[in-house]
Amino acid sequence: MKTEREELVEYAERMVRRINKKYLSGEKGCNVAYLPMLSGIGPCKVEIRPGAGHNFRTVVDAIHNCYKNNPDGGYDRGFADGIEALTRVSSAKVGSLELLLNIIFYQVKKEKEGTAEFNVDIDEIMARVNKLIEDNKEVYRQDYDSFDHWFERCQKIAREKYGLELG
């Protein structure tokens, strides 16, 4: 009998395969096909039970599983393009930035632990994220009164746990 987590990953894998098919289709907007899935927007929300919130870790694990089963399937490129798209839309709300950082941190954790089926260009990603933060600090401060305190904590986690320089 499968655990709830195993069933959720299988569900997410089916979604990843559908999204990846759209990503590879060449249709208009296909380059951002991974964005709703990574963000948990609408029907792309993956949660263990209603109201539990989007489980981005399950989505990232599902993308890696799909890549493992089909390394030439474009899943790694789709994931990277999804991260880039999420970076572009994370300029107004701290919640979007937090999700972006959590996904990046989880990917780096998988790479460090040797459980990642593919690696991302973390230097390129962090350069874009750091520019995003630099360009939007005032917007984030308006969105969240405790942004500076929150961001200092994120910087500490990035540096100490993942060896990343944030901001």
C-alpha angles and dihedrals in degrees: 000000000000124000121239088253093053091049091048092051090050090050090049091048090056089051092047091053091051093046091046091053088056090044091055094043096087090227120147109282094015092126089071096045092115094053098083091045095050090044097043093235118173115314090002092071111119113200133158090229134356111288095017093110132240114313102213091174090063090050092050090047090050091051090052092048091051090049090050090054093044113019092177093051097098095244092131092051091046091052092049091048089048090054089049091050091048089051090054093052097043096081100102111038131050089214091064091047090049091053091048092051093046092053092048092047091049092050091050090047090054090049093049092047092048094241096112115105089203137014129229129219093260094179091058092044094049092048089056093044093048091050089049091053094044092050095046108035093115092049090051091049090054091049095048124024093206095047095122093052091044091048093050088054090049090050091052092049092046092051100039102038103030107020092239128139110223121195 
